[in-house]
């Protein structure tokens, strides 16, 4: 019985290790954690109050899904470069390192630039409120007009964002389909939280 418990624990540990090495797990955790309290997170929440939760979710997910596919394709371009082109230098790994280094540098810079009592989320929320207020097209009465406006607003806000860069890096180093599905799933969960009122909850999370 003791040996069986050890075997089961060893099997479980092996399964968890294999799971954490998959592109899906890495993309999901990294994108989800970087999206909570991000500008696009707050935009989705604010738009849900101005239009409807469904319109905000569909428009935001359309933009985030398109951005994820684009970032995965960019990562695969680096991965597809022949090794002989760079004289044996693994360009996909270098691209991944540069993207993650920029990700870390931007996070540290945002933290250092904050004044006493401020938080990154406060700044992201302020930027999101400004962009939503300045977007007159979101107030269109037609459902299709609102969806297109939300798509454009979120797409522009997400371009060059941390989750965009991290998805490029992961796609260059991992299975692109697994990374893409994991990133889109993370965006779906985060956006679902945002349109359900998460923009208010996030203000009280460090």
N, C-alpha and C positions, 0 to 999 in steps of 0.2 A: 504493500500500500504506500509505504514511504517512497519507494522507487517510482511508483506511478505518479505521485504528486510532483516529484522532481522532473520527471519526463514532461508532464503537463505544463509546469512552469517554464521549462526550457523551450517547449513548443510555442507557448504564448509569447515569450520574450523574442523568439525568432520571428514570429509573425509581426510583432510590433516593430521590430527593427527593419523588416522588409517594407512595412507600410510607410515608415518615416523616410525611407529612401526613394519612394515613388514621386514622380513629378506632380501627381494629383495632390498628395498630402502637402508637399512643400509649397506648391502654388496656392492651395486653399488657405493654409495657415498664414503665409506671408501676406497675401492680398487681403484677407479678412482683417488681420490686425492693422494693416496700413490704411484700410478704408474706413474703419470705425473712427469717427471724429474728423474725417478728411473733408475737404471742401465739397466734393461731389456727394458725400454722405449728407451734408447739411443742405445742399441744393435740392436733393431728392425730397428731404423732409419739408423744406419750405414750399416747394412746388406742390406737394401733396395737400398743403393747406390752401393754396391759391387756386388750384384746379381740382383734381380729385386724386385719391390714393392710387387708383388703377391707372390713370393717365400718367401720373408721375412715375409709377413703377415700370410701366411698359416703355415709356419714352427713355427713361434712365437706363433700363436694361438693354434696350436696343443700342444705345450709344456705347455702353460699357462692353457689351458683347462684340460690337464692331471693333472697338479699340483693342480688345483682347486678341481677336483674330489678327489684327494688324501687327500687334506687338509679337505674337507668336511667329508670324511670317518674317518679321525683321530678324528675330532670333535665328530662324532657320536659314536666312541668307548668310549670316556669319558662319553657321554650322556647315553650309554647303560649299564654302570656299575650299578648293583643293589644298591639301597640306603642302604641296610643292610650291604653291603660289607665295606662301609666306616663308619659304625655305625651311619647312618643317615646324614652324611656329604654330601652335594650336590657336588659331584666331578666334574660334568659338569660346574657348576658355578665357582668353584675354578679354573678349567682349563682355563675358559674364562678370569677370573680376572688376572691370571698369564700371559697369552698370551698378554692381553692388557697392563699390567704393563711393560712387556718386550718391547713391541712396543713403549710405551712412553719413557722408559728409554733409549732405543737405539736412538730415535729421539733427545732427549736432549743431550746425549753423543756426537752424531755427530755434533750438533750445538756448544757445548762447545769446541770440539777438533779443530774447524776451526780456522785458523789464520785470521788476519785482512785482509779484502778484498776478502776472499775466500767465496765460497758458497757450500752447499751440492751438488748442481747440477754440479759444476765444478769437484768435486771429483768423482761423479758417472759417468760423461762423460769420465774422464780420465781412469777410470777402464774399462768402456765399450770399449773404443778405444784400450786399451791394449789387452783385451780378443779377440776382433775381429781380431786384427793384428796377434795375436799368433795362431789363428785358421786357419791352412792351408787347412783343409778339406772343409771349406766354399767355396773355390775357385774351387771346382770340376766342371767339365763341365756338367755332367749329372744333370738333374732337380731333380731326386730322391735323388741323393747324396747330393745336396745342401739342400733339405728339411730335410733330416735326420741330417745333420750337424747343421743346424739352430735350429732344435728341441732340439738336445743335448746341444747346447751352451746356449740357453735360459732356458732350464729346469735346468741346473746346476746353472745358475745365479739366478734363482727364488727360489730355495730351501732354506728355512729358512729366506726368505725375509719378510718384514713387511706385505705385502698383504697376504702371505702364513699364517703367524701367526694370522692375524686378521680374515681370513676365518675360521681357526680352531676354534677360539673363538666364532665367530658368529654361526657356525654350532652346537656347543655344547649347545647354548642357544636359537637358533631359528629353524624354519623349514628348514631342510637341502636342500630340492629342491629349495626353494625360495632363500636361500643364494647362492647356487651353480649357479643358473641362473643369479642372480644379479651380482655375481663376474665375471662370464664369459662375461656378457654383458659389464661390466666396462673395462675388459681387451680388449675386441673387439674395443671399442671406443678409448681407450688410444693407442692401437697398430695401429689403423687406422690413428690416428693423427701423430704418430711417423713415419710411413712409407710414409706419405704424406709430410714430411719435417718438422715435429714438433720438431725434435731434434735441429734444428737451432732456432726455435721460443722459445723453453724452456730455452735456454741459457740466454735470456733476461727477464725471469720471476723470481721474488724473491721466 
